[in-house]
Amino acid sequence: MHTAMLSKTHFNGYDVINVNNGPWRVCTHHDRLGSFSTREEAMAFAASLPAYQERTALGAATKAH
């Protein structure tokens, strides 16, 4: 039986994920922003992005008024 290996780091509001020694991915909850060969490249990309905060439905509704 094969067990999947997952490495996940949360940095600057983004998830930096690696599954089964595949590419490193920088993601939000809804979008994949990039794929990289090394963890260092992925972390550098996440560090270069503006800080991410997921908007909630309640927060979006109160800002609209």
N, C-alpha and C positions, 0 to 999 in steps of 0.2 A: 504494500500500500504506500502511496506517495503522499507526503505531507507538504503542503505549500509553506514556504518561508516568506514572512512579511516583515519588512522594516519600514517603520513609519515615524516621521519626525514632524512636529508642528513648529513652524518658524514664521514669524512676521504675519501670522494669520493664515498661512498657507500650509497644506500638507505636502510633505516631501516623502514619496512612497517608492518602495522597491519590492517587487514580488518575484520570487524564484530567480534571483540574479539577472533579471531582465533590465530594461532601461529604468533610470530614476525618473519619476514623474513629479511635476509640481502641479497641484490641483487645489481648487476650492471644492466646496461640497457639491457644486453643480457642473463645474468645467475643468477640463484638463488644459493647463496653460502651456506646458512644454514637456519634452522628453529629453533626457541627457544620458551620456555614457557613464558619467561618474557622479558620485554623491556631491563632490565639491562643486561641480558645474551647476547642479540642481540647487544647492544651497546658495551659491552666488547669484543665481537668477532670482530666487525667492527674496534674497536680501535687496536686490535692486528694485523690486516692485514696491509700490506704496502699501502701507499697512492695510490689511484687509479685515473688515468687520462685516459679517453677514447681516443683512437687513432683515428685521422681523416684520411680519404683516402689521403688527400693532405700531411699531416704530415708523413704518412708512405711512400709515394712515394719519398719525398725529402730525407728521411733518408736512403733509399735504394741506392742512388747514391753516 
